[in-house]
């Protein structure tokens, strides 16, 4: 139980700073889904008082895995900002 709490805190800190965003969001998804479908009794702690909010947080973390870091993250500063450029269609 302590390892899950530690993983949640570390992944949250990494997400706030924007460092290793996809790895941290993937860890957050695993913690959220693991807690959501756990055989252990559900602990009502803080923000995740219901399984609905825990499921919503897992979906948001999964979206972060797909989208990646933002423009003002440490990842963008260290590895460069990536833009998707869609060319205009030629007439």
PyMOL Python script that loads the backbone (N, CA, C, O; Angstrom):
from pymol import cmd

cmd.read_pdbstr("""\
ATOM      1  N   UNK A   1       0.820  -1.186   0.000  1.00  0.00           N
ATOM      2  CA  UNK A   1       0.000   0.000   0.000  1.00  0.00           C
ATOM      3  C   UNK A   1       0.871   1.259   0.000  1.00  0.00           C
ATOM      4  O   UNK A   1       0.535   2.256  -0.640  1.00  0.00           O
ATOM      5  N   UNK A   2       1.994   1.201   0.727  1.00  0.00           N
ATOM      6  CA  UNK A   2       2.914   2.333   0.773  1.00  0.00           C
ATOM      7  C   UNK A   2       3.556   2.573  -0.590  1.00  0.00           C
ATOM      8  O   UNK A   2       3.785   3.718  -0.981  1.00  0.00           O
ATOM      9  N   UNK A   3       3.845   1.495  -1.306  1.00  0.00           N
ATOM     10  CA  UNK A   3       4.457   1.629  -2.632  1.00  0.00           C
ATOM     11  C   UNK A   3       3.498   2.307  -3.608  1.00  0.00           C
ATOM     12  O   UNK A   3       3.926   3.106  -4.441  1.00  0.00           O
ATOM     13  N   UNK A   4       2.220   1.999  -3.513  1.00  0.00           N
ATOM     14  CA  UNK A   4       1.231   2.627  -4.393  1.00  0.00           C
ATOM     15  C   UNK A   4       1.109   4.105  -4.083  1.00  0.00           C
ATOM     16  O   UNK A   4       1.022   4.931  -4.991  1.00  0.00           O
ATOM     17  N   UNK A   5       1.102   4.442  -2.791  1.00  0.00           N
ATOM     18  CA  UNK A   5       1.021   5.850  -2.397  1.00  0.00           C
ATOM     19  C   UNK A   5       2.252   6.615  -2.850  1.00  0.00           C
ATOM     20  O   UNK A   5       2.144   7.748  -3.318  1.00  0.00           O
ATOM     21  N   UNK A   6       3.419   6.003  -2.714  1.00  0.00           N
ATOM     22  CA  UNK A   6       4.653   6.648  -3.139  1.00  0.00           C
ATOM     23  C   UNK A   6       4.675   6.842  -4.657  1.00  0.00           C
ATOM     24  O   UNK A   6       5.105   7.888  -5.143  1.00  0.00           O
ATOM     25  N   UNK A   7       4.213   5.838  -5.405  1.00  0.00           N
ATOM     26  CA  UNK A   7       4.149   5.955  -6.862  1.00  0.00           C
ATOM     27  C   UNK A   7       3.179   7.061  -7.275  1.00  0.00           C
ATOM     28  O   UNK A   7       3.442   7.789  -8.233  1.00  0.00           O
ATOM     29  N   UNK A   8       2.080   7.189  -6.572  1.00  0.00           N
ATOM     30  CA  UNK A   8       1.108   8.237  -6.885  1.00  0.00           C
ATOM     31  C   UNK A   8       1.695   9.620  -6.611  1.00  0.00           C
ATOM     32  O   UNK A   8       1.497  10.540  -7.404  1.00  0.00           O
ATOM     33  N   UNK A   9       2.402   9.776  -5.516  1.00  0.00           N
ATOM     34  CA  UNK A   9       2.997  11.074  -5.185  1.00  0.00           C
ATOM     35  C   UNK A   9       4.099  11.437  -6.176  1.00  0.00           C
ATOM     36  O   UNK A   9       4.175  12.579  -6.628  1.00  0.00           O
ATOM     37  N   UNK A  10       4.947  10.477  -6.512  1.00  0.00           N
ATOM     38  CA  UNK A  10       6.036  10.748  -7.450  1.00  0.00           C
ATOM     39  C   UNK A  10       5.492  11.072  -8.839  1.00  0.00           C
ATOM     40  O   UNK A  10       5.969  12.004  -9.487  1.00  0.00           O
ATOM     41  N   UNK A  11       4.507  10.317  -9.297  1.00  0.00           N
ATOM     42  CA  UNK A  11       3.948  10.603 -10.627  1.00  0.00           C
ATOM     43  C   UNK A  11       3.228  11.946 -10.638  1.00  0.00           C
ATOM     44  O   UNK A  11       3.269  12.656 -11.643  1.00  0.00           O
ATOM     45  N   UNK A  12       2.574  12.303  -9.544  1.00  0.00           N
ATOM     46  CA  UNK A  12       1.934  13.620  -9.459  1.00  0.00           C
ATOM     47  C   UNK A  12       2.944  14.748  -9.489  1.00  0.00           C
ATOM     48  O   UNK A  12       2.724  15.766 -10.146  1.00  0.00           O
ATOM     49  N   UNK A  13       4.062  14.574  -8.776  1.00  0.00           N
ATOM     50  CA  UNK A  13       5.108  15.599  -8.784  1.00  0.00           C
ATOM     51  C   UNK A  13       5.726  15.740 -10.165  1.00  0.00           C
ATOM     52  O   UNK A  13       6.010  16.855 -10.605  1.00  0.00           O
ATOM     53  N   UNK A  14       5.937  14.627 -10.853  1.00  0.00           N
ATOM     54  CA  UNK A  14       6.490  14.688 -12.206  1.00  0.00           C
ATOM     55  C   UNK A  14       5.513  15.346 -13.174  1.00  0.00           C
ATOM     56  O   UNK A  14       5.933  16.073 -14.074  1.00  0.00           O
ATOM     57  N   UNK A  15       4.223  15.102 -13.003  1.00  0.00           N
ATOM     58  CA  UNK A  15       3.229  15.730 -13.878  1.00  0.00           C
ATOM     59  C   UNK A  15       3.139  17.232 -13.634  1.00  0.00           C
ATOM     60  O   UNK A  15       2.971  18.002 -14.580  1.00  0.00           O
ATOM     61  N   UNK A  16       3.249  17.653 -12.388  1.00  0.00           N
ATOM     62  CA  UNK A  16       3.179  19.084 -12.079  1.00  0.00           C
ATOM     63  C   UNK A  16       4.368  19.821 -12.685  1.00  0.00           C
ATOM     64  O   UNK A  16       4.213  20.917 -13.224  1.00  0.00           O
ATOM     65  N   UNK A  17       5.553  19.223 -12.599  1.00  0.00           N
ATOM     66  CA  UNK A  17       6.730  19.882 -13.160  1.00  0.00           C
ATOM     67  C   UNK A  17       6.835  19.712 -14.673  1.00  0.00           C
ATOM     68  O   UNK A  17       7.530  20.477 -15.341  1.00  0.00           O
ATOM     69  N   UNK A  18       6.154  18.724 -15.204  1.00  0.00           N
ATOM     70  CA  UNK A  18       6.205  18.502 -16.646  1.00  0.00           C
ATOM     71  C   UNK A  18       7.434  17.748 -17.085  1.00  0.00           C
ATOM     72  O   UNK A  18       7.878  17.899 -18.224  1.00  0.00           O
ATOM     73  N   UNK A  19       7.993  16.942 -16.210  1.00  0.00           N
ATOM     74  CA  UNK A  19       9.185  16.163 -16.552  1.00  0.00           C
ATOM     75  C   UNK A  19       8.792  14.707 -16.721  1.00  0.00           C
ATOM     76  O   UNK A  19       8.107  14.142 -15.868  1.00  0.00           O
ATOM     77  N   UNK A  20       9.224  14.092 -17.825  1.00  0.00           N
ATOM     78  CA  UNK A  20       8.864  12.713 -18.155  1.00  0.00           C
ATOM     79  C   UNK A  20       7.342  12.527 -18.097  1.00  0.00           C
ATOM     80  O   UNK A  20       6.835  11.638 -17.413  1.00  0.00           O
ATOM     81  N   UNK A  21       6.645  13.371 -18.817  1.00  0.00           N
ATOM     82  CA  UNK A  21       5.187  13.455 -18.732  1.00  0.00           C
ATOM     83  C   UNK A  21       4.512  12.143 -19.102  1.00  0.00           C
ATOM     84  O   UNK A  21       3.627  11.677 -18.384  1.00  0.00           O
ATOM     85  N   UNK A  22       4.912  11.554 -20.195  1.00  0.00           N
ATOM     86  CA  UNK A  22       4.235  10.324 -20.623  1.00  0.00           C
ATOM     87  C   UNK A  22       4.480   9.172 -19.665  1.00  0.00           C
ATOM     88  O   UNK A  22       3.573   8.379 -19.414  1.00  0.00           O
ATOM     89  N   UNK A  23       5.670   9.067 -19.132  1.00  0.00           N
ATOM     90  CA  UNK A  23       5.982   8.028 -18.156  1.00  0.00           C
ATOM     91  C   UNK A  23       5.187   8.247 -16.861  1.00  0.00           C
ATOM     92  O   UNK A  23       4.617   7.307 -16.307  1.00  0.00           O
ATOM     93  N   UNK A  24       5.156   9.485 -16.394  1.00  0.00           N
ATOM     94  CA  UNK A  24       4.436   9.800 -15.158  1.00  0.00           C
ATOM     95  C   UNK A  24       2.930   9.612 -15.324  1.00  0.00           C
ATOM     96  O   UNK A  24       2.267   9.106 -14.418  1.00  0.00           O
ATOM     97  N   UNK A  25       2.387  10.012 -16.468  1.00  0.00           N
ATOM     98  CA  UNK A  25       0.958   9.827 -16.707  1.00  0.00           C
ATOM     99  C   UNK A  25       0.622   8.348 -16.840  1.00  0.00           C
ATOM    100  O   UNK A  25      -0.440   7.913 -16.395  1.00  0.00           O
ATOM    101  N   UNK A  26       1.510   7.575 -17.443  1.00  0.00           N
ATOM    102  CA  UNK A  26       1.295   6.130 -17.522  1.00  0.00           C
ATOM    103  C   UNK A  26       1.275   5.489 -16.147  1.00  0.00           C
ATOM    104  O   UNK A  26       0.467   4.598 -15.885  1.00  0.00           O
ATOM    105  N   UNK A  27       2.164   5.938 -15.266  1.00  0.00           N
ATOM    106  CA  UNK A  27       2.170   5.434 -13.892  1.00  0.00           C
ATOM    107  C   UNK A  27       0.891   5.847 -13.165  1.00  0.00           C
ATOM    108  O   UNK A  27       0.335   5.065 -12.394  1.00  0.00           O
ATOM    109  N   UNK A  28       0.423   7.076 -13.409  1.00  0.00           N
ATOM    110  CA  UNK A  28      -0.818   7.535 -12.784  1.00  0.00           C
ATOM    111  C   UNK A  28      -2.020   6.725 -13.270  1.00  0.00           C
ATOM    112  O   UNK A  28      -2.935   6.435 -12.498  1.00  0.00           O
ATOM    113  N   UNK A  29      -2.011   6.365 -14.546  1.00  0.00           N
ATOM    114  CA  UNK A  29      -3.093   5.525 -15.078  1.00  0.00           C
ATOM    115  C   UNK A  29      -3.072   4.156 -14.413  1.00  0.00           C
ATOM    116  O   UNK A  29      -4.116   3.632 -14.024  1.00  0.00           O
ATOM    117  N   UNK A  30      -1.885   3.580 -14.284  1.00  0.00           N
ATOM    118  CA  UNK A  30      -1.790   2.257 -13.650  1.00  0.00           C
ATOM    119  C   UNK A  30      -2.231   2.300 -12.188  1.00  0.00           C
ATOM    120  O   UNK A  30      -2.917   1.389 -11.725  1.00  0.00           O
ATOM    121  N   UNK A  31      -1.850   3.338 -11.463  1.00  0.00           N
ATOM    122  CA  UNK A  31      -2.280   3.471 -10.064  1.00  0.00           C
ATOM    123  C   UNK A  31      -3.783   3.651  -9.982  1.00  0.00           C
ATOM    124  O   UNK A  31      -4.444   3.030  -9.150  1.00  0.00           O
ATOM    125  N   UNK A  32      -4.327   4.504 -10.848  1.00  0.00           N
ATOM    126  CA  UNK A  32      -5.763   4.757 -10.823  1.00  0.00           C
ATOM    127  C   UNK A  32      -6.595   3.540 -11.186  1.00  0.00           C
ATOM    128  O   UNK A  32      -7.564   3.216 -10.499  1.00  0.00           O
ATOM    129  N   UNK A  33      -6.223   2.874 -12.251  1.00  0.00           N
ATOM    130  CA  UNK A  33      -6.968   1.687 -12.679  1.00  0.00           C
ATOM    131  C   UNK A  33      -6.780   0.549 -11.679  1.00  0.00           C
ATOM    132  O   UNK A  33      -7.713  -0.203 -11.397  1.00  0.00           O
ATOM    133  N   UNK A  34      -5.567   0.431 -11.148  1.00  0.00           N
ATOM    134  CA  UNK A  34      -5.329  -0.594 -10.132  1.00  0.00           C
ATOM    135  C   UNK A  34      -6.142  -0.363  -8.879  1.00  0.00           C
ATOM    136  O   UNK A  34      -6.641  -1.317  -8.283  1.00  0.00           O
ATOM    137  N   UNK A  35      -6.287   0.887  -8.466  1.00  0.00           N
ATOM    138  CA  UNK A  35      -7.102   1.205  -7.293  1.00  0.00           C
ATOM    139  C   UNK A  35      -8.584   1.075  -7.603  1.00  0.00           C
ATOM    140  O   UNK A  35      -9.380   0.697  -6.743  1.00  0.00           O
ATOM    141  N   UNK A  36      -8.945   1.391  -8.835  1.00  0.00           N
ATOM    142  CA  UNK A  36     -10.354   1.328  -9.219  1.00  0.00           C
ATOM    143  C   UNK A  36     -10.878  -0.105  -9.213  1.00  0.00           C
ATOM    144  O   UNK A  36     -11.992  -0.360  -8.757  1.00  0.00           O
ATOM    145  N   UNK A  37     -10.075  -1.039  -9.719  1.00  0.00           N
ATOM    146  CA  UNK A  37     -10.507  -2.427  -9.805  1.00  0.00           C
ATOM    147  C   UNK A  37      -9.855  -3.308  -8.745  1.00  0.00           C
ATOM    148  O   UNK A  37      -9.679  -4.509  -8.949  1.00  0.00           O
ATOM    149  N   UNK A  38      -9.505  -2.713  -7.630  1.00  0.00           N
ATOM    150  CA  UNK A  38      -8.811  -3.438  -6.575  1.00  0.00           C
ATOM    151  C   UNK A  38      -9.767  -4.335  -5.797  1.00  0.00           C
ATOM    152  O   UNK A  38     -10.953  -4.034  -5.661  1.00  0.00           O
ATOM    153  N   UNK A  39      -9.232  -5.434  -5.295  1.00  0.00           N
ATOM    154  CA  UNK A  39     -10.010  -6.328  -4.448  1.00  0.00           C
ATOM    155  C   UNK A  39     -10.034  -5.827  -3.012  1.00  0.00           C
ATOM    156  O   UNK A  39     -10.848  -6.270  -2.201  1.00  0.00           O
ATOM    157  N   UNK A  40      -9.139  -4.905  -2.708  1.00  0.00           N
ATOM    158  CA  UNK A  40      -9.070  -4.382  -1.354  1.00  0.00           C
ATOM    159  C   UNK A  40     -10.191  -3.372  -1.126  1.00  0.00           C
ATOM    160  O   UNK A  40     -10.701  -2.798  -2.088  1.00  0.00           O
ATOM    161  N   UNK A  41     -10.580  -3.146   0.113  1.00  0.00           N
ATOM    162  CA  UNK A  41     -11.610  -2.132   0.385  1.00  0.00           C
ATOM    163  C   UNK A  41     -11.140  -0.763  -0.099  1.00  0.00           C
ATOM    164  O   UNK A  41      -9.958  -0.431  -0.008  1.00  0.00           O
ATOM    165  N   UNK A  42     -12.063   0.009  -0.604  1.00  0.00           N
ATOM    166  CA  UNK A  42     -11.749   1.319  -1.166  1.00  0.00           C
ATOM    167  C   UNK A  42     -11.535   2.319  -0.041  1.00  0.00           C
ATOM    168  O   UNK A  42     -12.371   2.432   0.855  1.00  0.00           O
ATOM    169  N   UNK A  43     -10.441   3.033  -0.077  1.00  0.00           N
ATOM    170  CA  UNK A  43     -10.140   4.023   0.954  1.00  0.00           C
ATOM    171  C   UNK A  43     -10.621   5.398   0.483  1.00  0.00           C
ATOM    172  O   UNK A  43     -10.214   5.873  -0.577  1.00  0.00           O
ATOM    173  N   UNK A  44     -11.465   6.017   1.256  1.00  0.00           N
ATOM    174  CA  UNK A  44     -11.946   7.362   0.932  1.00  0.00           C
ATOM    175  C   UNK A  44     -10.923   8.369   1.425  1.00  0.00           C
ATOM    176  O   UNK A  44     -10.901   8.729   2.602  1.00  0.00           O
ATOM    177  N   UNK A  45     -10.074   8.820   0.508  1.00  0.00           N
ATOM    178  CA  UNK A  45      -9.020   9.747   0.887  1.00  0.00           C
ATOM    179  C   UNK A  45      -9.066  10.949  -0.045  1.00  0.00           C
ATOM    180  O   UNK A  45      -8.958  10.801  -1.262  1.00  0.00           O
ATOM    181  N   UNK A  46      -9.225  12.124   0.517  1.00  0.00           N
ATOM    182  CA  UNK A  46      -9.086  13.376  -0.212  1.00  0.00           C
ATOM    183  C   UNK A  46      -9.971  13.512  -1.436  1.00  0.00           C
ATOM    184  O   UNK A  46     -11.182  13.301  -1.372  1.00  0.00           O
ATOM    185  N   UNK A  47      -9.350  13.867  -2.551  1.00  0.00           N
ATOM    186  CA  UNK A  47     -10.061  14.163  -3.791  1.00  0.00           C
ATOM    187  C   UNK A  47     -10.766  12.944  -4.370  1.00  0.00           C
ATOM    188  O   UNK A  47     -11.835  13.065  -4.968  1.00  0.00           O
ATOM    189  N   UNK A  48     -10.169  11.776  -4.193  1.00  0.00           N
ATOM    190  CA  UNK A  48     -10.722  10.564  -4.793  1.00  0.00           C
ATOM    191  C   UNK A  48     -11.654   9.867  -3.809  1.00  0.00           C
ATOM    192  O   UNK A  48     -11.419   8.719  -3.433  1.00  0.00           O
ATOM    193  N   UNK A  49     -12.708  10.559  -3.392  1.00  0.00           N
ATOM    194  CA  UNK A  49     -13.630  10.022  -2.401  1.00  0.00           C
ATOM    195  C   UNK A  49     -14.553   8.964  -3.005  1.00  0.00           C
ATOM    196  O   UNK A  49     -15.088   8.129  -2.277  1.00  0.00           O
ATOM    197  N   UNK A  50     -14.743   8.989  -4.311  1.00  0.00           N
ATOM    198  CA  UNK A  50     -15.592   7.993  -4.959  1.00  0.00           C
ATOM    199  C   UNK A  50     -14.824   7.343  -6.101  1.00  0.00           C
ATOM    200  O   UNK A  50     -13.802   7.859  -6.554  1.00  0.00           O
ATOM    201  N   UNK A  51     -15.319   6.234  -6.546  1.00  0.00           N
ATOM    202  CA  UNK A  51     -14.673   5.556  -7.670  1.00  0.00           C
ATOM    203  C   UNK A  51     -14.883   6.323  -8.973  1.00  0.00           C
ATOM    204  O   UNK A  51     -14.099   6.179  -9.911  1.00  0.00           O
ATOM    205  N   UNK A  52     -15.934   7.134  -9.033  1.00  0.00           N
ATOM    206  CA  UNK A  52     -16.170   7.936 -10.228  1.00  0.00           C
ATOM    207  C   UNK A  52     -15.063   8.960 -10.427  1.00  0.00           C
ATOM    208  O   UNK A  52     -14.558   9.119 -11.538  1.00  0.00           O
ATOM    209  N   UNK A  53     -14.680   9.658  -9.359  1.00  0.00           N
ATOM    210  CA  UNK A  53     -13.607  10.642  -9.493  1.00  0.00           C
ATOM    211  C   UNK A  53     -12.269   9.970  -9.777  1.00  0.00           C
ATOM    212  O   UNK A  53     -11.444  10.522 -10.504  1.00  0.00           O
ATOM    213  N   UNK A  54     -12.049   8.803  -9.224  1.00  0.00           N
ATOM    214  CA  UNK A  54     -10.824   8.064  -9.505  1.00  0.00           C
ATOM    215  C   UNK A  54     -10.787   7.627 -10.970  1.00  0.00           C
ATOM    216  O   UNK A  54      -9.737   7.693 -11.609  1.00  0.00           O
ATOM    217  N   UNK A  55     -11.919   7.185 -11.503  1.00  0.00           N
ATOM    218  CA  UNK A  55     -12.000   6.818 -12.913  1.00  0.00           C
ATOM    219  C   UNK A  55     -11.782   8.015 -13.821  1.00  0.00           C
ATOM    220  O   UNK A  55     -11.121   7.904 -14.854  1.00  0.00           O
ATOM    221  N   UNK A  56     -12.340   9.171 -13.437  1.00  0.00           N
ATOM    222  CA  UNK A  56     -12.154  10.386 -14.229  1.00  0.00           C
ATOM    223  C   UNK A  56     -10.684  10.798 -14.243  1.00  0.00           C
ATOM    224  O   UNK A  56     -10.162  11.173 -15.293  1.00  0.00           O
ATOM    225  N   UNK A  57     -10.016  10.734 -13.105  1.00  0.00           N
ATOM    226  CA  UNK A  57      -8.594  11.075 -13.046  1.00  0.00           C
ATOM    227  C   UNK A  57      -7.765  10.121 -13.893  1.00  0.00           C
ATOM    228  O   UNK A  57      -6.773  10.532 -14.495  1.00  0.00           O
ATOM    229  N   UNK A  58      -8.158   8.853 -13.946  1.00  0.00           N
ATOM    230  CA  UNK A  58      -7.448   7.880 -14.778  1.00  0.00           C
ATOM    231  C   UNK A  58      -7.619   8.200 -16.264  1.00  0.00           C
ATOM    232  O   UNK A  58      -6.678   8.051 -17.044  1.00  0.00           O
ATOM    233  N   UNK A  59      -8.803   8.634 -16.651  1.00  0.00           N
ATOM    234  CA  UNK A  59      -9.051   9.001 -18.051  1.00  0.00           C
ATOM    235  C   UNK A  59      -8.243  10.241 -18.425  1.00  0.00           C
ATOM    236  O   UNK A  59      -7.697  10.313 -19.526  1.00  0.00           O
ATOM    237  N   UNK A  60      -8.163  11.210 -17.527  1.00  0.00           N
ATOM    238  CA  UNK A  60      -7.371  12.415 -17.785  1.00  0.00           C
ATOM    239  C   UNK A  60      -5.888  12.062 -17.919  1.00  0.00           C
ATOM    240  O   UNK A  60      -5.201  12.586 -18.796  1.00  0.00           O
ATOM    241  N   UNK A  61      -5.398  11.178 -17.056  1.00  0.00           N
ATOM    242  CA  UNK A  61      -4.003  10.752 -17.142  1.00  0.00           C
ATOM    243  C   UNK A  61      -3.751   9.997 -18.446  1.00  0.00           C
ATOM    244  O   UNK A  61      -2.687  10.147 -19.047  1.00  0.00           O
ATOM    245  N   UNK A  62      -4.709   9.192 -18.889  1.00  0.00           N
ATOM    246  CA  UNK A  62      -4.558   8.492 -20.168  1.00  0.00           C
ATOM    247  C   UNK A  62      -4.516   9.484 -21.328  1.00  0.00           C
ATOM    248  O   UNK A  62      -3.792   9.267 -22.300  1.00  0.00           O
ATOM    249  N   UNK A  63      -5.281  10.564 -21.237  1.00  0.00           N
ATOM    250  CA  UNK A  63      -5.224  11.603 -22.272  1.00  0.00           C
ATOM    251  C   UNK A  63      -3.860  12.278 -22.284  1.00  0.00           C
ATOM    252  O   UNK A  63      -3.353  12.632 -23.348  1.00  0.00           O
ATOM    253  N   UNK A  64      -3.258  12.459 -21.105  1.00  0.00           N
ATOM    254  CA  UNK A  64      -1.914  13.030 -21.052  1.00  0.00           C
ATOM    255  C   UNK A  64      -0.875  12.116 -21.678  1.00  0.00           C
ATOM    256  O   UNK A  64       0.092  12.587 -22.275  1.00  0.00           O
ATOM    257  N   UNK A  65      -1.072  10.811 -21.546  1.00  0.00           N
ATOM    258  CA  UNK A  65      -0.164   9.870 -22.200  1.00  0.00           C
ATOM    259  C   UNK A  65      -0.236  10.061 -23.712  1.00  0.00           C
ATOM    260  O   UNK A  65       0.791  10.029 -24.390  1.00  0.00           O
ATOM    261  N   UNK A  66      -1.426  10.258 -24.236  1.00  0.00           N
ATOM    262  CA  UNK A  66      -1.595  10.419 -25.689  1.00  0.00           C
ATOM    263  C   UNK A  66      -1.110  11.785 -26.178  1.00  0.00           C
ATOM    264  O   UNK A  66      -0.517  11.880 -27.252  1.00  0.00           O
ATOM    265  N   UNK A  67      -1.358  12.844 -25.398  1.00  0.00           N
ATOM    266  CA  UNK A  67      -1.017  14.199 -25.845  1.00  0.00           C
ATOM    267  C   UNK A  67       0.436  14.567 -25.601  1.00  0.00           C
ATOM    268  O   UNK A  67       1.035  15.281 -26.406  1.00  0.00           O
ATOM    269  N   UNK A  68       1.005  14.099 -24.520  1.00  0.00           N
ATOM    270  CA  UNK A  68       2.386  14.447 -24.204  1.00  0.00           C
ATOM    271  C   UNK A  68       2.478  15.735 -23.416  1.00  0.00           C
ATOM    272  O   UNK A  68       1.465  16.262 -22.956  1.00  0.00           O
ATOM    273  N   UNK A  69       3.692  16.247 -23.259  1.00  0.00           N
ATOM    274  CA  UNK A  69       3.897  17.431 -22.435  1.00  0.00           C
ATOM    275  C   UNK A  69       3.391  18.701 -23.110  1.00  0.00           C
ATOM    276  O   UNK A  69       3.226  18.754 -24.329  1.00  0.00           O
ATOM    277  N   UNK A  70       3.154  19.703 -22.306  1.00  0.00           N
ATOM    278  CA  UNK A  70       2.702  20.990 -22.818  1.00  0.00           C
ATOM    279  C   UNK A  70       3.867  21.875 -23.218  1.00  0.00           C
ATOM    280  O   UNK A  70       5.028  21.475 -23.130  1.00  0.00           O
ATOM    281  N   UNK A  71       3.544  23.080 -23.659  1.00  0.00           N
ATOM    282  CA  UNK A  71       4.564  24.009 -24.142  1.00  0.00           C
ATOM    283  C   UNK A  71       5.421  24.557 -23.010  1.00  0.00           C
ATOM    284  O   UNK A  71       6.577  24.913 -23.239  1.00  0.00           O
ATOM    285  N   UNK A  72       4.892  24.635 -21.807  1.00  0.00           N
ATOM    286  CA  UNK A  72       5.617  25.219 -20.683  1.00  0.00           C
ATOM    287  C   UNK A  72       6.077  24.157 -19.697  1.00  0.00           C
ATOM    288  O   UNK A  72       6.044  24.387 -18.489  1.00  0.00           O
ATOM    289  N   UNK A  73       6.500  23.014 -20.182  1.00  0.00           N
ATOM    290  CA  UNK A  73       6.944  21.921 -19.320  1.00  0.00           C
ATOM    291  C   UNK A  73       8.464  21.795 -19.377  1.00  0.00           C
ATOM    292  O   UNK A  73       9.113  22.349 -20.264  1.00  0.00           O
ATOM    293  N   UNK A  74       9.016  21.064 -18.427  1.00  0.00           N
ATOM    294  CA  UNK A  74      10.455  20.803 -18.458  1.00  0.00           C
ATOM    295  C   UNK A  74      10.838  19.952 -19.662  1.00  0.00           C
ATOM    296  O   UNK A  74      11.925  20.113 -20.218  1.00  0.00           O
ATOM    297  N   UNK A  75       9.956  19.051 -20.064  1.00  0.00           N
ATOM    298  CA  UNK A  75      10.223  18.238 -21.255  1.00  0.00           C
ATOM    299  C   UNK A  75      10.393  19.115 -22.489  1.00  0.00           C
ATOM    300  O   UNK A  75      11.293  18.884 -23.297  1.00  0.00           O
ATOM    301  N   UNK A  76       9.532  20.120 -22.638  1.00  0.00           N
ATOM    302  CA  UNK A  76       9.636  21.013 -23.792  1.00  0.00           C
ATOM    303  C   UNK A  76      10.905  21.842 -23.719  1.00  0.00           C
ATOM    304  O   UNK A  76      11.517  22.136 -24.746  1.00  0.00           O
ATOM    305  N   UNK A  77      11.303  22.221 -22.517  1.00  0.00           N
ATOM    306  CA  UNK A  77      12.518  23.011 -22.339  1.00  0.00           C
ATOM    307  C   UNK A  77      13.775  22.176 -22.624  1.00  0.00           C
ATOM    308  O   UNK A  77      14.709  22.653 -23.269  1.00  0.00           O
ATOM    309  N   UNK A  78      13.790  20.939 -22.142  1.00  0.00           N
ATOM    310  CA  UNK A  78      14.972  20.095 -22.297  1.00  0.00           C
ATOM    311  C   UNK A  78      15.100  19.484 -23.682  1.00  0.00           C
ATOM    312  O   UNK A  78      16.196  19.441 -24.241  1.00  0.00           O
ATOM    313  N   UNK A  79      13.993  19.013 -24.240  1.00  0.00           N
ATOM    314  CA  UNK A  79      14.052  18.259 -25.487  1.00  0.00           C
ATOM    315  C   UNK A  79      13.519  19.025 -26.686  1.00  0.00           C
ATOM    316  O   UNK A  79      13.513  18.494 -27.797  1.00  0.00           O
ATOM    317  N   UNK A  80      13.078  20.236 -26.492  1.00  0.00           N
ATOM    318  CA  UNK A  80      12.554  21.042 -27.588  1.00  0.00           C
ATOM    319  C   UNK A  80      11.048  20.874 -27.742  1.00  0.00           C
ATOM    320  O   UNK A  80      10.489  19.801 -27.515  1.00  0.00           O
ATOM    321  N   UNK A  81      10.429  21.950 -28.126  1.00  0.00           N
ATOM    322  CA  UNK A  81       8.984  21.935 -28.323  1.00  0.00           C
ATOM    323  C   UNK A  81       8.682  21.371 -29.701  1.00  0.00           C
ATOM    324  O   UNK A  81       9.318  21.735 -30.690  1.00  0.00           O
ATOM    325  N   UNK A  82       7.715  20.491 -29.751  1.00  0.00           N
ATOM    326  CA  UNK A  82       7.340  19.883 -31.027  1.00  0.00           C
ATOM    327  C   UNK A  82       5.985  20.416 -31.456  1.00  0.00           C
ATOM    328  O   UNK A  82       5.043  20.473 -30.666  1.00  0.00           O
ATOM    329  N   UNK A  83       5.907  20.799 -32.698  1.00  0.00           N
ATOM    330  CA  UNK A  83       4.659  21.301 -33.256  1.00  0.00           C
ATOM    331  C   UNK A  83       4.244  20.426 -34.414  1.00  0.00           C
ATOM    332  O   UNK A  83       5.078  19.910 -35.157  1.00  0.00           O
ATOM    333  N   UNK A  84       2.966  20.270 -34.553  1.00  0.00           N
ATOM    334  CA  UNK A  84       2.417  19.569 -35.706  1.00  0.00           C
ATOM    335  C   UNK A  84       1.970  20.639 -36.690  1.00  0.00           C
ATOM    336  O   UNK A  84       1.076  21.433 -36.399  1.00  0.00           O
ATOM    337  N   UNK A  85       2.594  20.650 -37.844  1.00  0.00           N
ATOM    338  CA  UNK A  85       2.265  21.645 -38.863  1.00  0.00           C
ATOM    339  C   UNK A  85       1.454  20.959 -39.948  1.00  0.00           C
ATOM    340  O   UNK A  85       1.911  20.005 -40.577  1.00  0.00           O
ATOM    341  N   UNK A  86       0.264  21.452 -40.153  1.00  0.00           N
ATOM    342  CA  UNK A  86      -0.615  20.916 -41.197  1.00  0.00           C
ATOM    343  C   UNK A  86      -0.558  21.867 -42.396  1.00  0.00           C
ATOM    344  O   UNK A  86      -1.017  23.005 -42.296  1.00  0.00           O
ATOM    345  N   UNK A  87      -0.010  21.424 -43.512  1.00  0.00           N
ATOM    346  CA  UNK A  87       0.095  22.318 -44.670  1.00  0.00           C
ATOM    347  C   UNK A  87      -1.271  22.620 -45.259  1.00  0.00           C
ATOM    348  O   UNK A  87      -2.198  21.813 -45.195  1.00  0.00           O
ATOM    349  N   UNK A  88      -1.360  23.808 -45.833  1.00  0.00           N
ATOM    350  CA  UNK A  88      -2.615  24.197 -46.502  1.00  0.00           C
ATOM    351  C   UNK A  88      -2.778  23.384 -47.784  1.00  0.00           C
ATOM    352  O   UNK A  88      -1.794  23.089 -48.461  1.00  0.00           O
ATOM    353  N   UNK A  89      -3.990  23.029 -48.113  1.00  0.00           N
ATOM    354  CA  UNK A  89      -4.204  22.281 -49.358  1.00  0.00           C
ATOM    355  C   UNK A  89      -3.957  23.172 -50.584  1.00  0.00           C
ATOM    356  O   UNK A  89      -4.298  24.354 -50.592  1.00  0.00           O
ATOM    357  N   UNK A  90      -3.363  22.576 -51.607  1.00  0.00           N
ATOM    358  CA  UNK A  90      -3.101  23.311 -52.836  1.00  0.00           C
ATOM    359  C   UNK A  90      -4.349  23.287 -53.716  1.00  0.00           C
ATOM    360  O   UNK A  90      -5.011  22.259 -53.863  1.00  0.00           O
ATOM    361  N   UNK A  91      -4.640  24.417 -54.278  1.00  0.00           N
ATOM    362  CA  UNK A  91      -5.839  24.506 -55.136  1.00  0.00           C
ATOM    363  C   UNK A  91      -5.520  24.218 -56.559  1.00  0.00           C
ATOM    364  O   UNK A  91      -6.409  24.250 -57.410  1.00  0.00           O
TER     365      UNK A  91
END
""", "prot")
cmd.dss("prot")
cmd.show_as("cartoon", "prot")
cmd.util.cbc("prot")
cmd.orient("prot")
